[in-house]
């Protein structure tokens, strides 16, 4: 009986040895197709999904939830395909914040504890939130590049918390919206601006720029924040109209403020008394302009914010200096205020050729479009808004 046991054990051992050898061959074969380190502009190539390994994430963190971000998501997804992120071991992800500074803070802290985060782009919800800036710095210190898109941090105090900003020249955009009001109401008037968060850098710059562009004949009555609450956004418009008898110009600063303004103006029967000028072109706002309820829109390019944001994040992670220099040619010039800013451009959109607003009224950098032409531009990129 004992000899039989020895025979079985010996046979089993031989088979185990064979199986072990086969498994080694198999591992060696699979290793030959694993991602490797590449030289040149791409730097280190992280593990990618091509061989089943987990991808590193390039994250775009929004300030809140709005159709504005749909166009940015389209840009992000197209960049993912065109830049072959999967082949380089990356995936691009948009994460939607809950509209609060604490929400962004929690997300950033979460990213700091996750090993698959390669880079982060943030639409900073508050320009001077030092806690958010500190978390961005912590990520950078861990080797996770951080940039801002759409809304920046305070550039005098917190500029070193991110590598660069990609988005609108919001001061210029505010000025162009003010120019719209100036030419729509030559005699001037009184205005109220409506925005999600009054402390956001894009809001501060747009509101300030609007006053500059509108000129001395216009008087600001209030700047009303709604904390990204759509009901409060409509209530703000309602209260502004009821509390200010001389109010004649309503200014939407964030994308969803436009439909809120239009809804309340219609509800109160005030269209003939009000000039309506707004930022951004949500799908509903486009239809409202076509119906004669919006006089002018200054439109950003969130599609390019998404696309260029992904492009820069990938370049930073892979240390592609050529791409970084192409996007920021003045980066080494410490005296250049725009050295770390990538401007995604502006459009002024008017309902039709009967509008009193004409191309020559605006900066050469600003594209002037009739609504039909703007819709054709959207169609080109398969967008419903911008």
C-alpha positions in Angstrom: 0.0 0.0 0.0 2.8 2.4 0.9 4.6 1.8 -2.4 1.4 2.5 -4.3 1.1 5.9 -2.5 4.8 6.7 -3.4 4.0 5.9 -7.1 1.0 8.1 -7.2 2.9 11.0 -5.5 5.8 10.6 -7.9 3.5 10.7 -10.9 1.6 13.7 -9.6 4.8 15.5 -9.0 5.9 15.0 -12.6 2.6 16.3 -13.9 2.8 19.3 -11.7 6.2 20.0 -13.0 5.0 19.8 -16.6 2.0 22.2 -15.8 4.3 24.6 -14.1 6.6 24.7 -17.2 3.7 25.3 -19.5 2.4 28.2 -17.3 5.9 29.8 -17.4 5.9 29.6 -21.2 2.4 31.1 -21.3 3.5 34.0 -19.0 6.6 34.7 -21.0 4.5 34.8 -24.2 1.9 37.3 -22.7 4.7 39.5 -21.3 6.1 40.1 -24.8 2.9 42.1 -25.7 2.7 44.1 -22.5 3.1 47.9 -22.5 6.7 49.1 -22.5 8.5 52.3 -21.8 8.9 54.4 -24.9 11.3 57.2 -25.5 10.9 60.6 -27.2 7.9 63.0 -26.7 5.6 60.5 -25.1 7.8 59.6 -22.1 6.6 56.8 -20.0 3.7 54.7 -21.3 1.4 53.5 -18.5 -0.5 50.2 -18.5 -3.4 50.4 -20.9 -6.6 48.7 -21.7 -5.1 47.1 -24.8 -3.7 44.2 -22.9 -6.5 44.1 -20.3 -4.6 46.1 -17.6 -6.5 49.0 -15.9 -6.2 52.3 -17.6 -5.1 55.5 -15.9 -7.9 58.1 -15.7 -7.7 61.7 -17.0 -10.6 63.4 -15.2 -12.5 66.5 -16.0 -14.4 67.6 -12.8 -17.2 70.1 -13.5 -18.6 72.8 -11.2 -22.1 71.4 -11.5 -24.7 69.8 -13.8 -25.7 71.8 -16.9 -26.3 71.1 -20.6 -23.2 73.4 -21.0 -21.1 70.3 -20.1 -22.7 68.2 -22.8 -20.5 69.9 -25.4 -17.4 69.5 -23.2 -18.2 65.8 -22.9 -18.4 65.5 -26.7 -15.0 67.2 -27.0 -13.6 64.9 -24.3 -14.9 61.8 -26.0 -13.6 62.9 -29.4 -10.2 63.6 -27.9 -10.2 60.1 -26.4 -10.6 58.6 -29.8 -8.4 61.0 -31.9 -5.5 61.0 -29.5 -5.7 57.2 -29.1 -5.9 57.3 -25.3 -6.6 53.6 -25.0 -3.4 52.8 -26.9 -1.5 54.9 -24.5 -3.1 53.4 -21.5 -5.5 56.2 -20.6 -9.2 56.8 -20.4 -10.9 60.2 -20.2 -13.7 60.7 -17.7 -16.1 63.5 -16.9 -17.2 63.7 -13.3 -20.1 66.0 -12.4 -19.9 68.0 -9.2 -22.9 68.6 -7.1 -22.7 72.4 -7.4 -21.0 73.0 -4.1 -17.4 73.8 -3.0 -17.6 70.9 -0.6 -18.5 68.5 -3.4 -15.3 69.5 -5.3 -13.2 69.3 -2.2 -14.5 65.8 -1.5 -13.8 64.7 -5.1 -10.3 66.1 -5.0 -9.5 64.3 -1.7 -10.9 61.1 -3.2 -8.6 61.4 -6.2 -5.6 61.8 -3.9 -6.2 58.3 -2.5 -6.7 56.6 -5.8 -3.7 55.2 -7.7 -5.3 55.2 -11.1 -5.7 59.0 -11.4 -3.2 60.3 -14.0 -4.3 64.0 -14.3 -7.2 66.2 -13.2 -8.9 69.2 -14.9 -11.2 71.3 -12.6 -13.8 73.9 -13.3 -13.1 75.8 -10.1 -16.4 76.6 -8.4 -14.9 79.4 -6.2 -11.9 81.4 -7.3 -10.6 82.0 -3.8 -11.4 78.7 -2.1 -8.0 78.0 -0.5 -9.1 74.5 0.6 -9.8 73.4 -3.0 -6.5 75.1 -4.1 -4.6 73.2 -1.4 -6.0 69.8 -2.5 -5.1 70.6 -6.1 -1.5 71.3 -4.9 -1.4 68.0 -3.0 -2.4 66.2 -6.2 0.4 68.0 -8.1 2.9 67.1 -5.3 1.9 63.4 -5.8 2.8 63.6 -9.5 -0.8 64.1 -10.7 -0.9 67.2 -13.0 -3.8 69.6 -12.3 -5.2 72.2 -14.7 -8.4 74.3 -14.6 -11.0 74.5 -17.4 -13.9 76.9 -17.8 -13.4 78.7 -14.5 -10.0 79.5 -13.1 -8.6 80.1 -9.6 -7.6 83.6 -8.6 -4.6 84.3 -10.7 -2.9 86.7 -8.3 -3.1 84.5 -5.2 -3.6 80.9 -6.3 -2.1 80.6 -9.8 0.5 78.1 -8.6 -2.2 75.7 -7.6 -2.6 74.5 -11.2 -0.4 74.2 -14.3 -2.6 76.2 -16.7 -6.1 77.3 -17.6 -8.1 76.3 -20.7 -11.2 78.2 -21.5 -12.8 81.5 -22.3 -11.2 84.9 -21.8 -14.1 85.7 -19.5 -13.3 89.4 -19.1 -13.4 89.8 -22.9 -16.6 87.8 -23.0 -18.2 90.0 -20.5 -17.2 93.1 -22.4 -18.7 91.7 -25.6 -22.0 91.0 -23.8 -21.9 94.5 -22.5 -21.3 95.8 -26.0 -24.5 93.9 -27.1 -26.5 95.7 -24.4 -24.9 99.1 -25.3 -26.0 98.8 -29.0 -29.4 97.2 -28.2 -30.2 100.1 -25.8 -28.5 103.2 -27.0 -30.0 105.2 -24.2 -28.7 102.9 -21.6 -30.6 101.7 -18.6 -30.5 99.6 -15.4 -29.4 95.9 -15.3 -29.2 92.9 -13.1 -26.8 90.0 -13.6 -27.8 86.4 -12.7 -25.2 83.7 -12.0 -24.8 80.4 -10.2 -22.0 81.4 -7.8 -20.9 85.0 -7.5 -17.5 84.0 -6.2 -16.5 81.9 -9.3 -13.7 83.4 -11.3 -15.6 83.3 -14.6 -18.6 85.0 -12.9 -16.4 87.8 -11.4 -14.7 88.5 -14.8 -17.9 88.3 -16.9 -19.8 90.6 -14.6 -17.0 93.1 -14.4 -16.5 92.9 -18.2 -20.2 93.5 -18.8 -20.0 96.8 -16.9 -17.0 97.9 -19.0 -18.6 97.0 -22.3 -22.0 98.5 -21.5 -20.5 101.8 -20.6 -21.5 104.7 -18.4 -25.1 104.9 -19.5 -25.8 101.6 -17.7 -26.2 101.1 -14.0 -25.8 97.8 -12.1 -28.7 97.2 -9.6 -27.6 93.8 -8.4 -25.6 90.6 -9.0 -27.8 87.7 -7.9 -26.4 84.2 -7.2 -28.5 81.1 -7.1 -26.0 78.4 -6.0 -27.0 76.3 -9.1 -30.6 76.0 -7.9 -32.8 76.3 -11.0 -35.9 77.3 -8.9 -33.9 80.0 -7.1 -32.6 81.1 -10.5 -36.2 81.9 -11.6 -37.0 83.4 -8.2 -34.1 85.8 -8.6 -35.4 87.0 -11.9 -38.9 87.4 -10.5 -37.7 89.3 -7.5 -35.4 91.5 -9.5 -38.2 92.6 -11.9 -40.6 93.2 -9.0 -38.1 95.1 -6.8 -36.6 97.4 -9.4 -39.1 99.4 -11.4 -36.4 100.9 -13.7 -34.9 97.6 -14.6 -34.8 97.1 -18.4 -31.8 94.8 -19.1 -31.5 91.2 -17.8 -28.1 89.6 -18.1 -27.6 85.8 -17.8 -24.0 84.9 -16.8 -24.2 81.1 -16.6 -25.9 78.9 -19.2 -29.1 77.9 -17.4 -29.8 81.5 -16.4 -31.0 82.2 -19.9 -34.0 79.8 -19.8 -34.7 81.1 -16.3 -34.9 84.7 -17.5 -37.0 83.8 -20.5 -39.5 81.8 -18.4 -40.1 84.6 -15.9 -40.2 87.4 -18.5 -42.9 85.4 -20.3 -44.7 84.7 -17.0 -44.8 88.4 -16.1 -45.5 89.6 -19.6 -42.4 91.8 -19.6 -40.8 91.0 -23.0 -41.4 94.4 -24.6 -39.9 96.1 -21.6 -36.8 93.9 -21.3 -33.6 93.5 -23.2 -32.3 89.9 -22.7 -28.6 89.2 -23.2 -27.0 86.0 -22.0 -23.9 83.8 -21.9 -23.9 80.4 -23.6 -26.3 78.5 -25.8 -28.2 75.7 -24.1 -30.5 73.8 -26.5 -33.5 75.4 -24.9 -32.0 78.9 -25.1 -31.3 78.4 -28.9 -35.0 77.7 -29.4 -35.9 80.7 -27.3 -33.7 82.9 -29.4 -35.4 81.6 -32.5 -38.7 82.5 -30.9 -37.6 86.1 -30.4 -37.1 85.8 -26.6 -33.3 86.4 -26.4 -31.6 89.4 -28.1 -28.0 88.2 -28.1 -25.8 85.4 -26.8 -22.1 85.4 -26.2 -21.2 81.7 -26.7 -18.1 79.9 -25.4 -16.6 76.7 -26.8 -17.0 74.0 -24.2 -16.3 71.4 -26.9 -12.7 72.7 -27.2 -12.5 73.0 -23.4 -13.1 69.2 -23.2 -10.9 68.4 -26.2 -7.9 70.6 -25.4 -8.2 69.7 -21.7 -7.7 66.0 -22.5 -4.9 66.9 -24.9 -3.0 68.9 -22.3 -3.6 66.3 -19.5 -2.2 63.6 -21.7 0.8 65.8 -22.7 1.6 66.6 -19.1 1.5 62.9 -18.0 3.6 61.7 -20.9 5.9 64.7 -20.7 5.2 65.7 -24.3 7.0 69.0 -24.3 6.2 69.7 -27.9 2.5 69.7 -27.4 2.8 71.8 -24.2 4.9 74.4 -26.0 2.5 74.4 -29.0 -0.5 75.1 -26.7 1.4 77.6 -24.4 4.1 79.3 -26.5 4.7 82.0 -23.8 4.9 79.6 -20.9 8.5 80.5 -20.1 7.9 84.2 -20.2 7.1 85.0 -16.6 6.1 88.6 -17.5 3.4 87.5 -19.8 0.0 87.5 -18.1 -1.4 85.0 -20.5 1.6 82.6 -20.4 -0.5 79.8 -18.9 -3.8 80.5 -20.5 -5.3 78.7 -23.5 -8.1 80.8 -25.0 -10.9 78.6 -26.6 -12.5 81.6 -28.2 -15.9 83.4 -28.3 -18.9 83.8 -30.6 -21.6 86.5 -30.6 -24.8 85.0 -31.8 -27.8 87.1 -32.9 -31.3 86.0 -34.1 -31.1 87.2 -37.7 -29.8 89.9 -40.0 -32.5 92.3 -38.7 -30.6 92.6 -35.4 -29.1 96.0 -34.7 -25.9 94.2 -33.6 -23.4 94.0 -36.5 -20.0 92.3 -36.8 -18.0 95.6 -36.8 -19.2 96.4 -33.3 -17.1 93.5 -31.8 -13.5 92.6 -31.4 -11.7 91.0 -34.4 -11.1 88.0 -32.1 -14.8 87.4 -31.7 -16.7 85.5 -34.3 -20.1 87.0 -35.3 -22.8 84.6 -36.4 -26.5 84.7 -37.2 -28.5 82.0 -35.4 -28.8 79.8 -38.5 -25.1 79.8 -39.1 -24.5 79.0 -35.5 -26.8 76.0 -35.8 -24.7 74.8 -38.8 -21.6 75.1 -36.7 -23.2 73.0 -34.0 -24.3 70.4 -36.5 -20.7 70.1 -37.8 -19.6 68.8 -34.4 -22.9 66.9 -33.6 -23.7 69.3 -30.8 -27.0 70.5 -29.5 -25.7 73.4 -27.6 -22.5 75.2 -26.6 
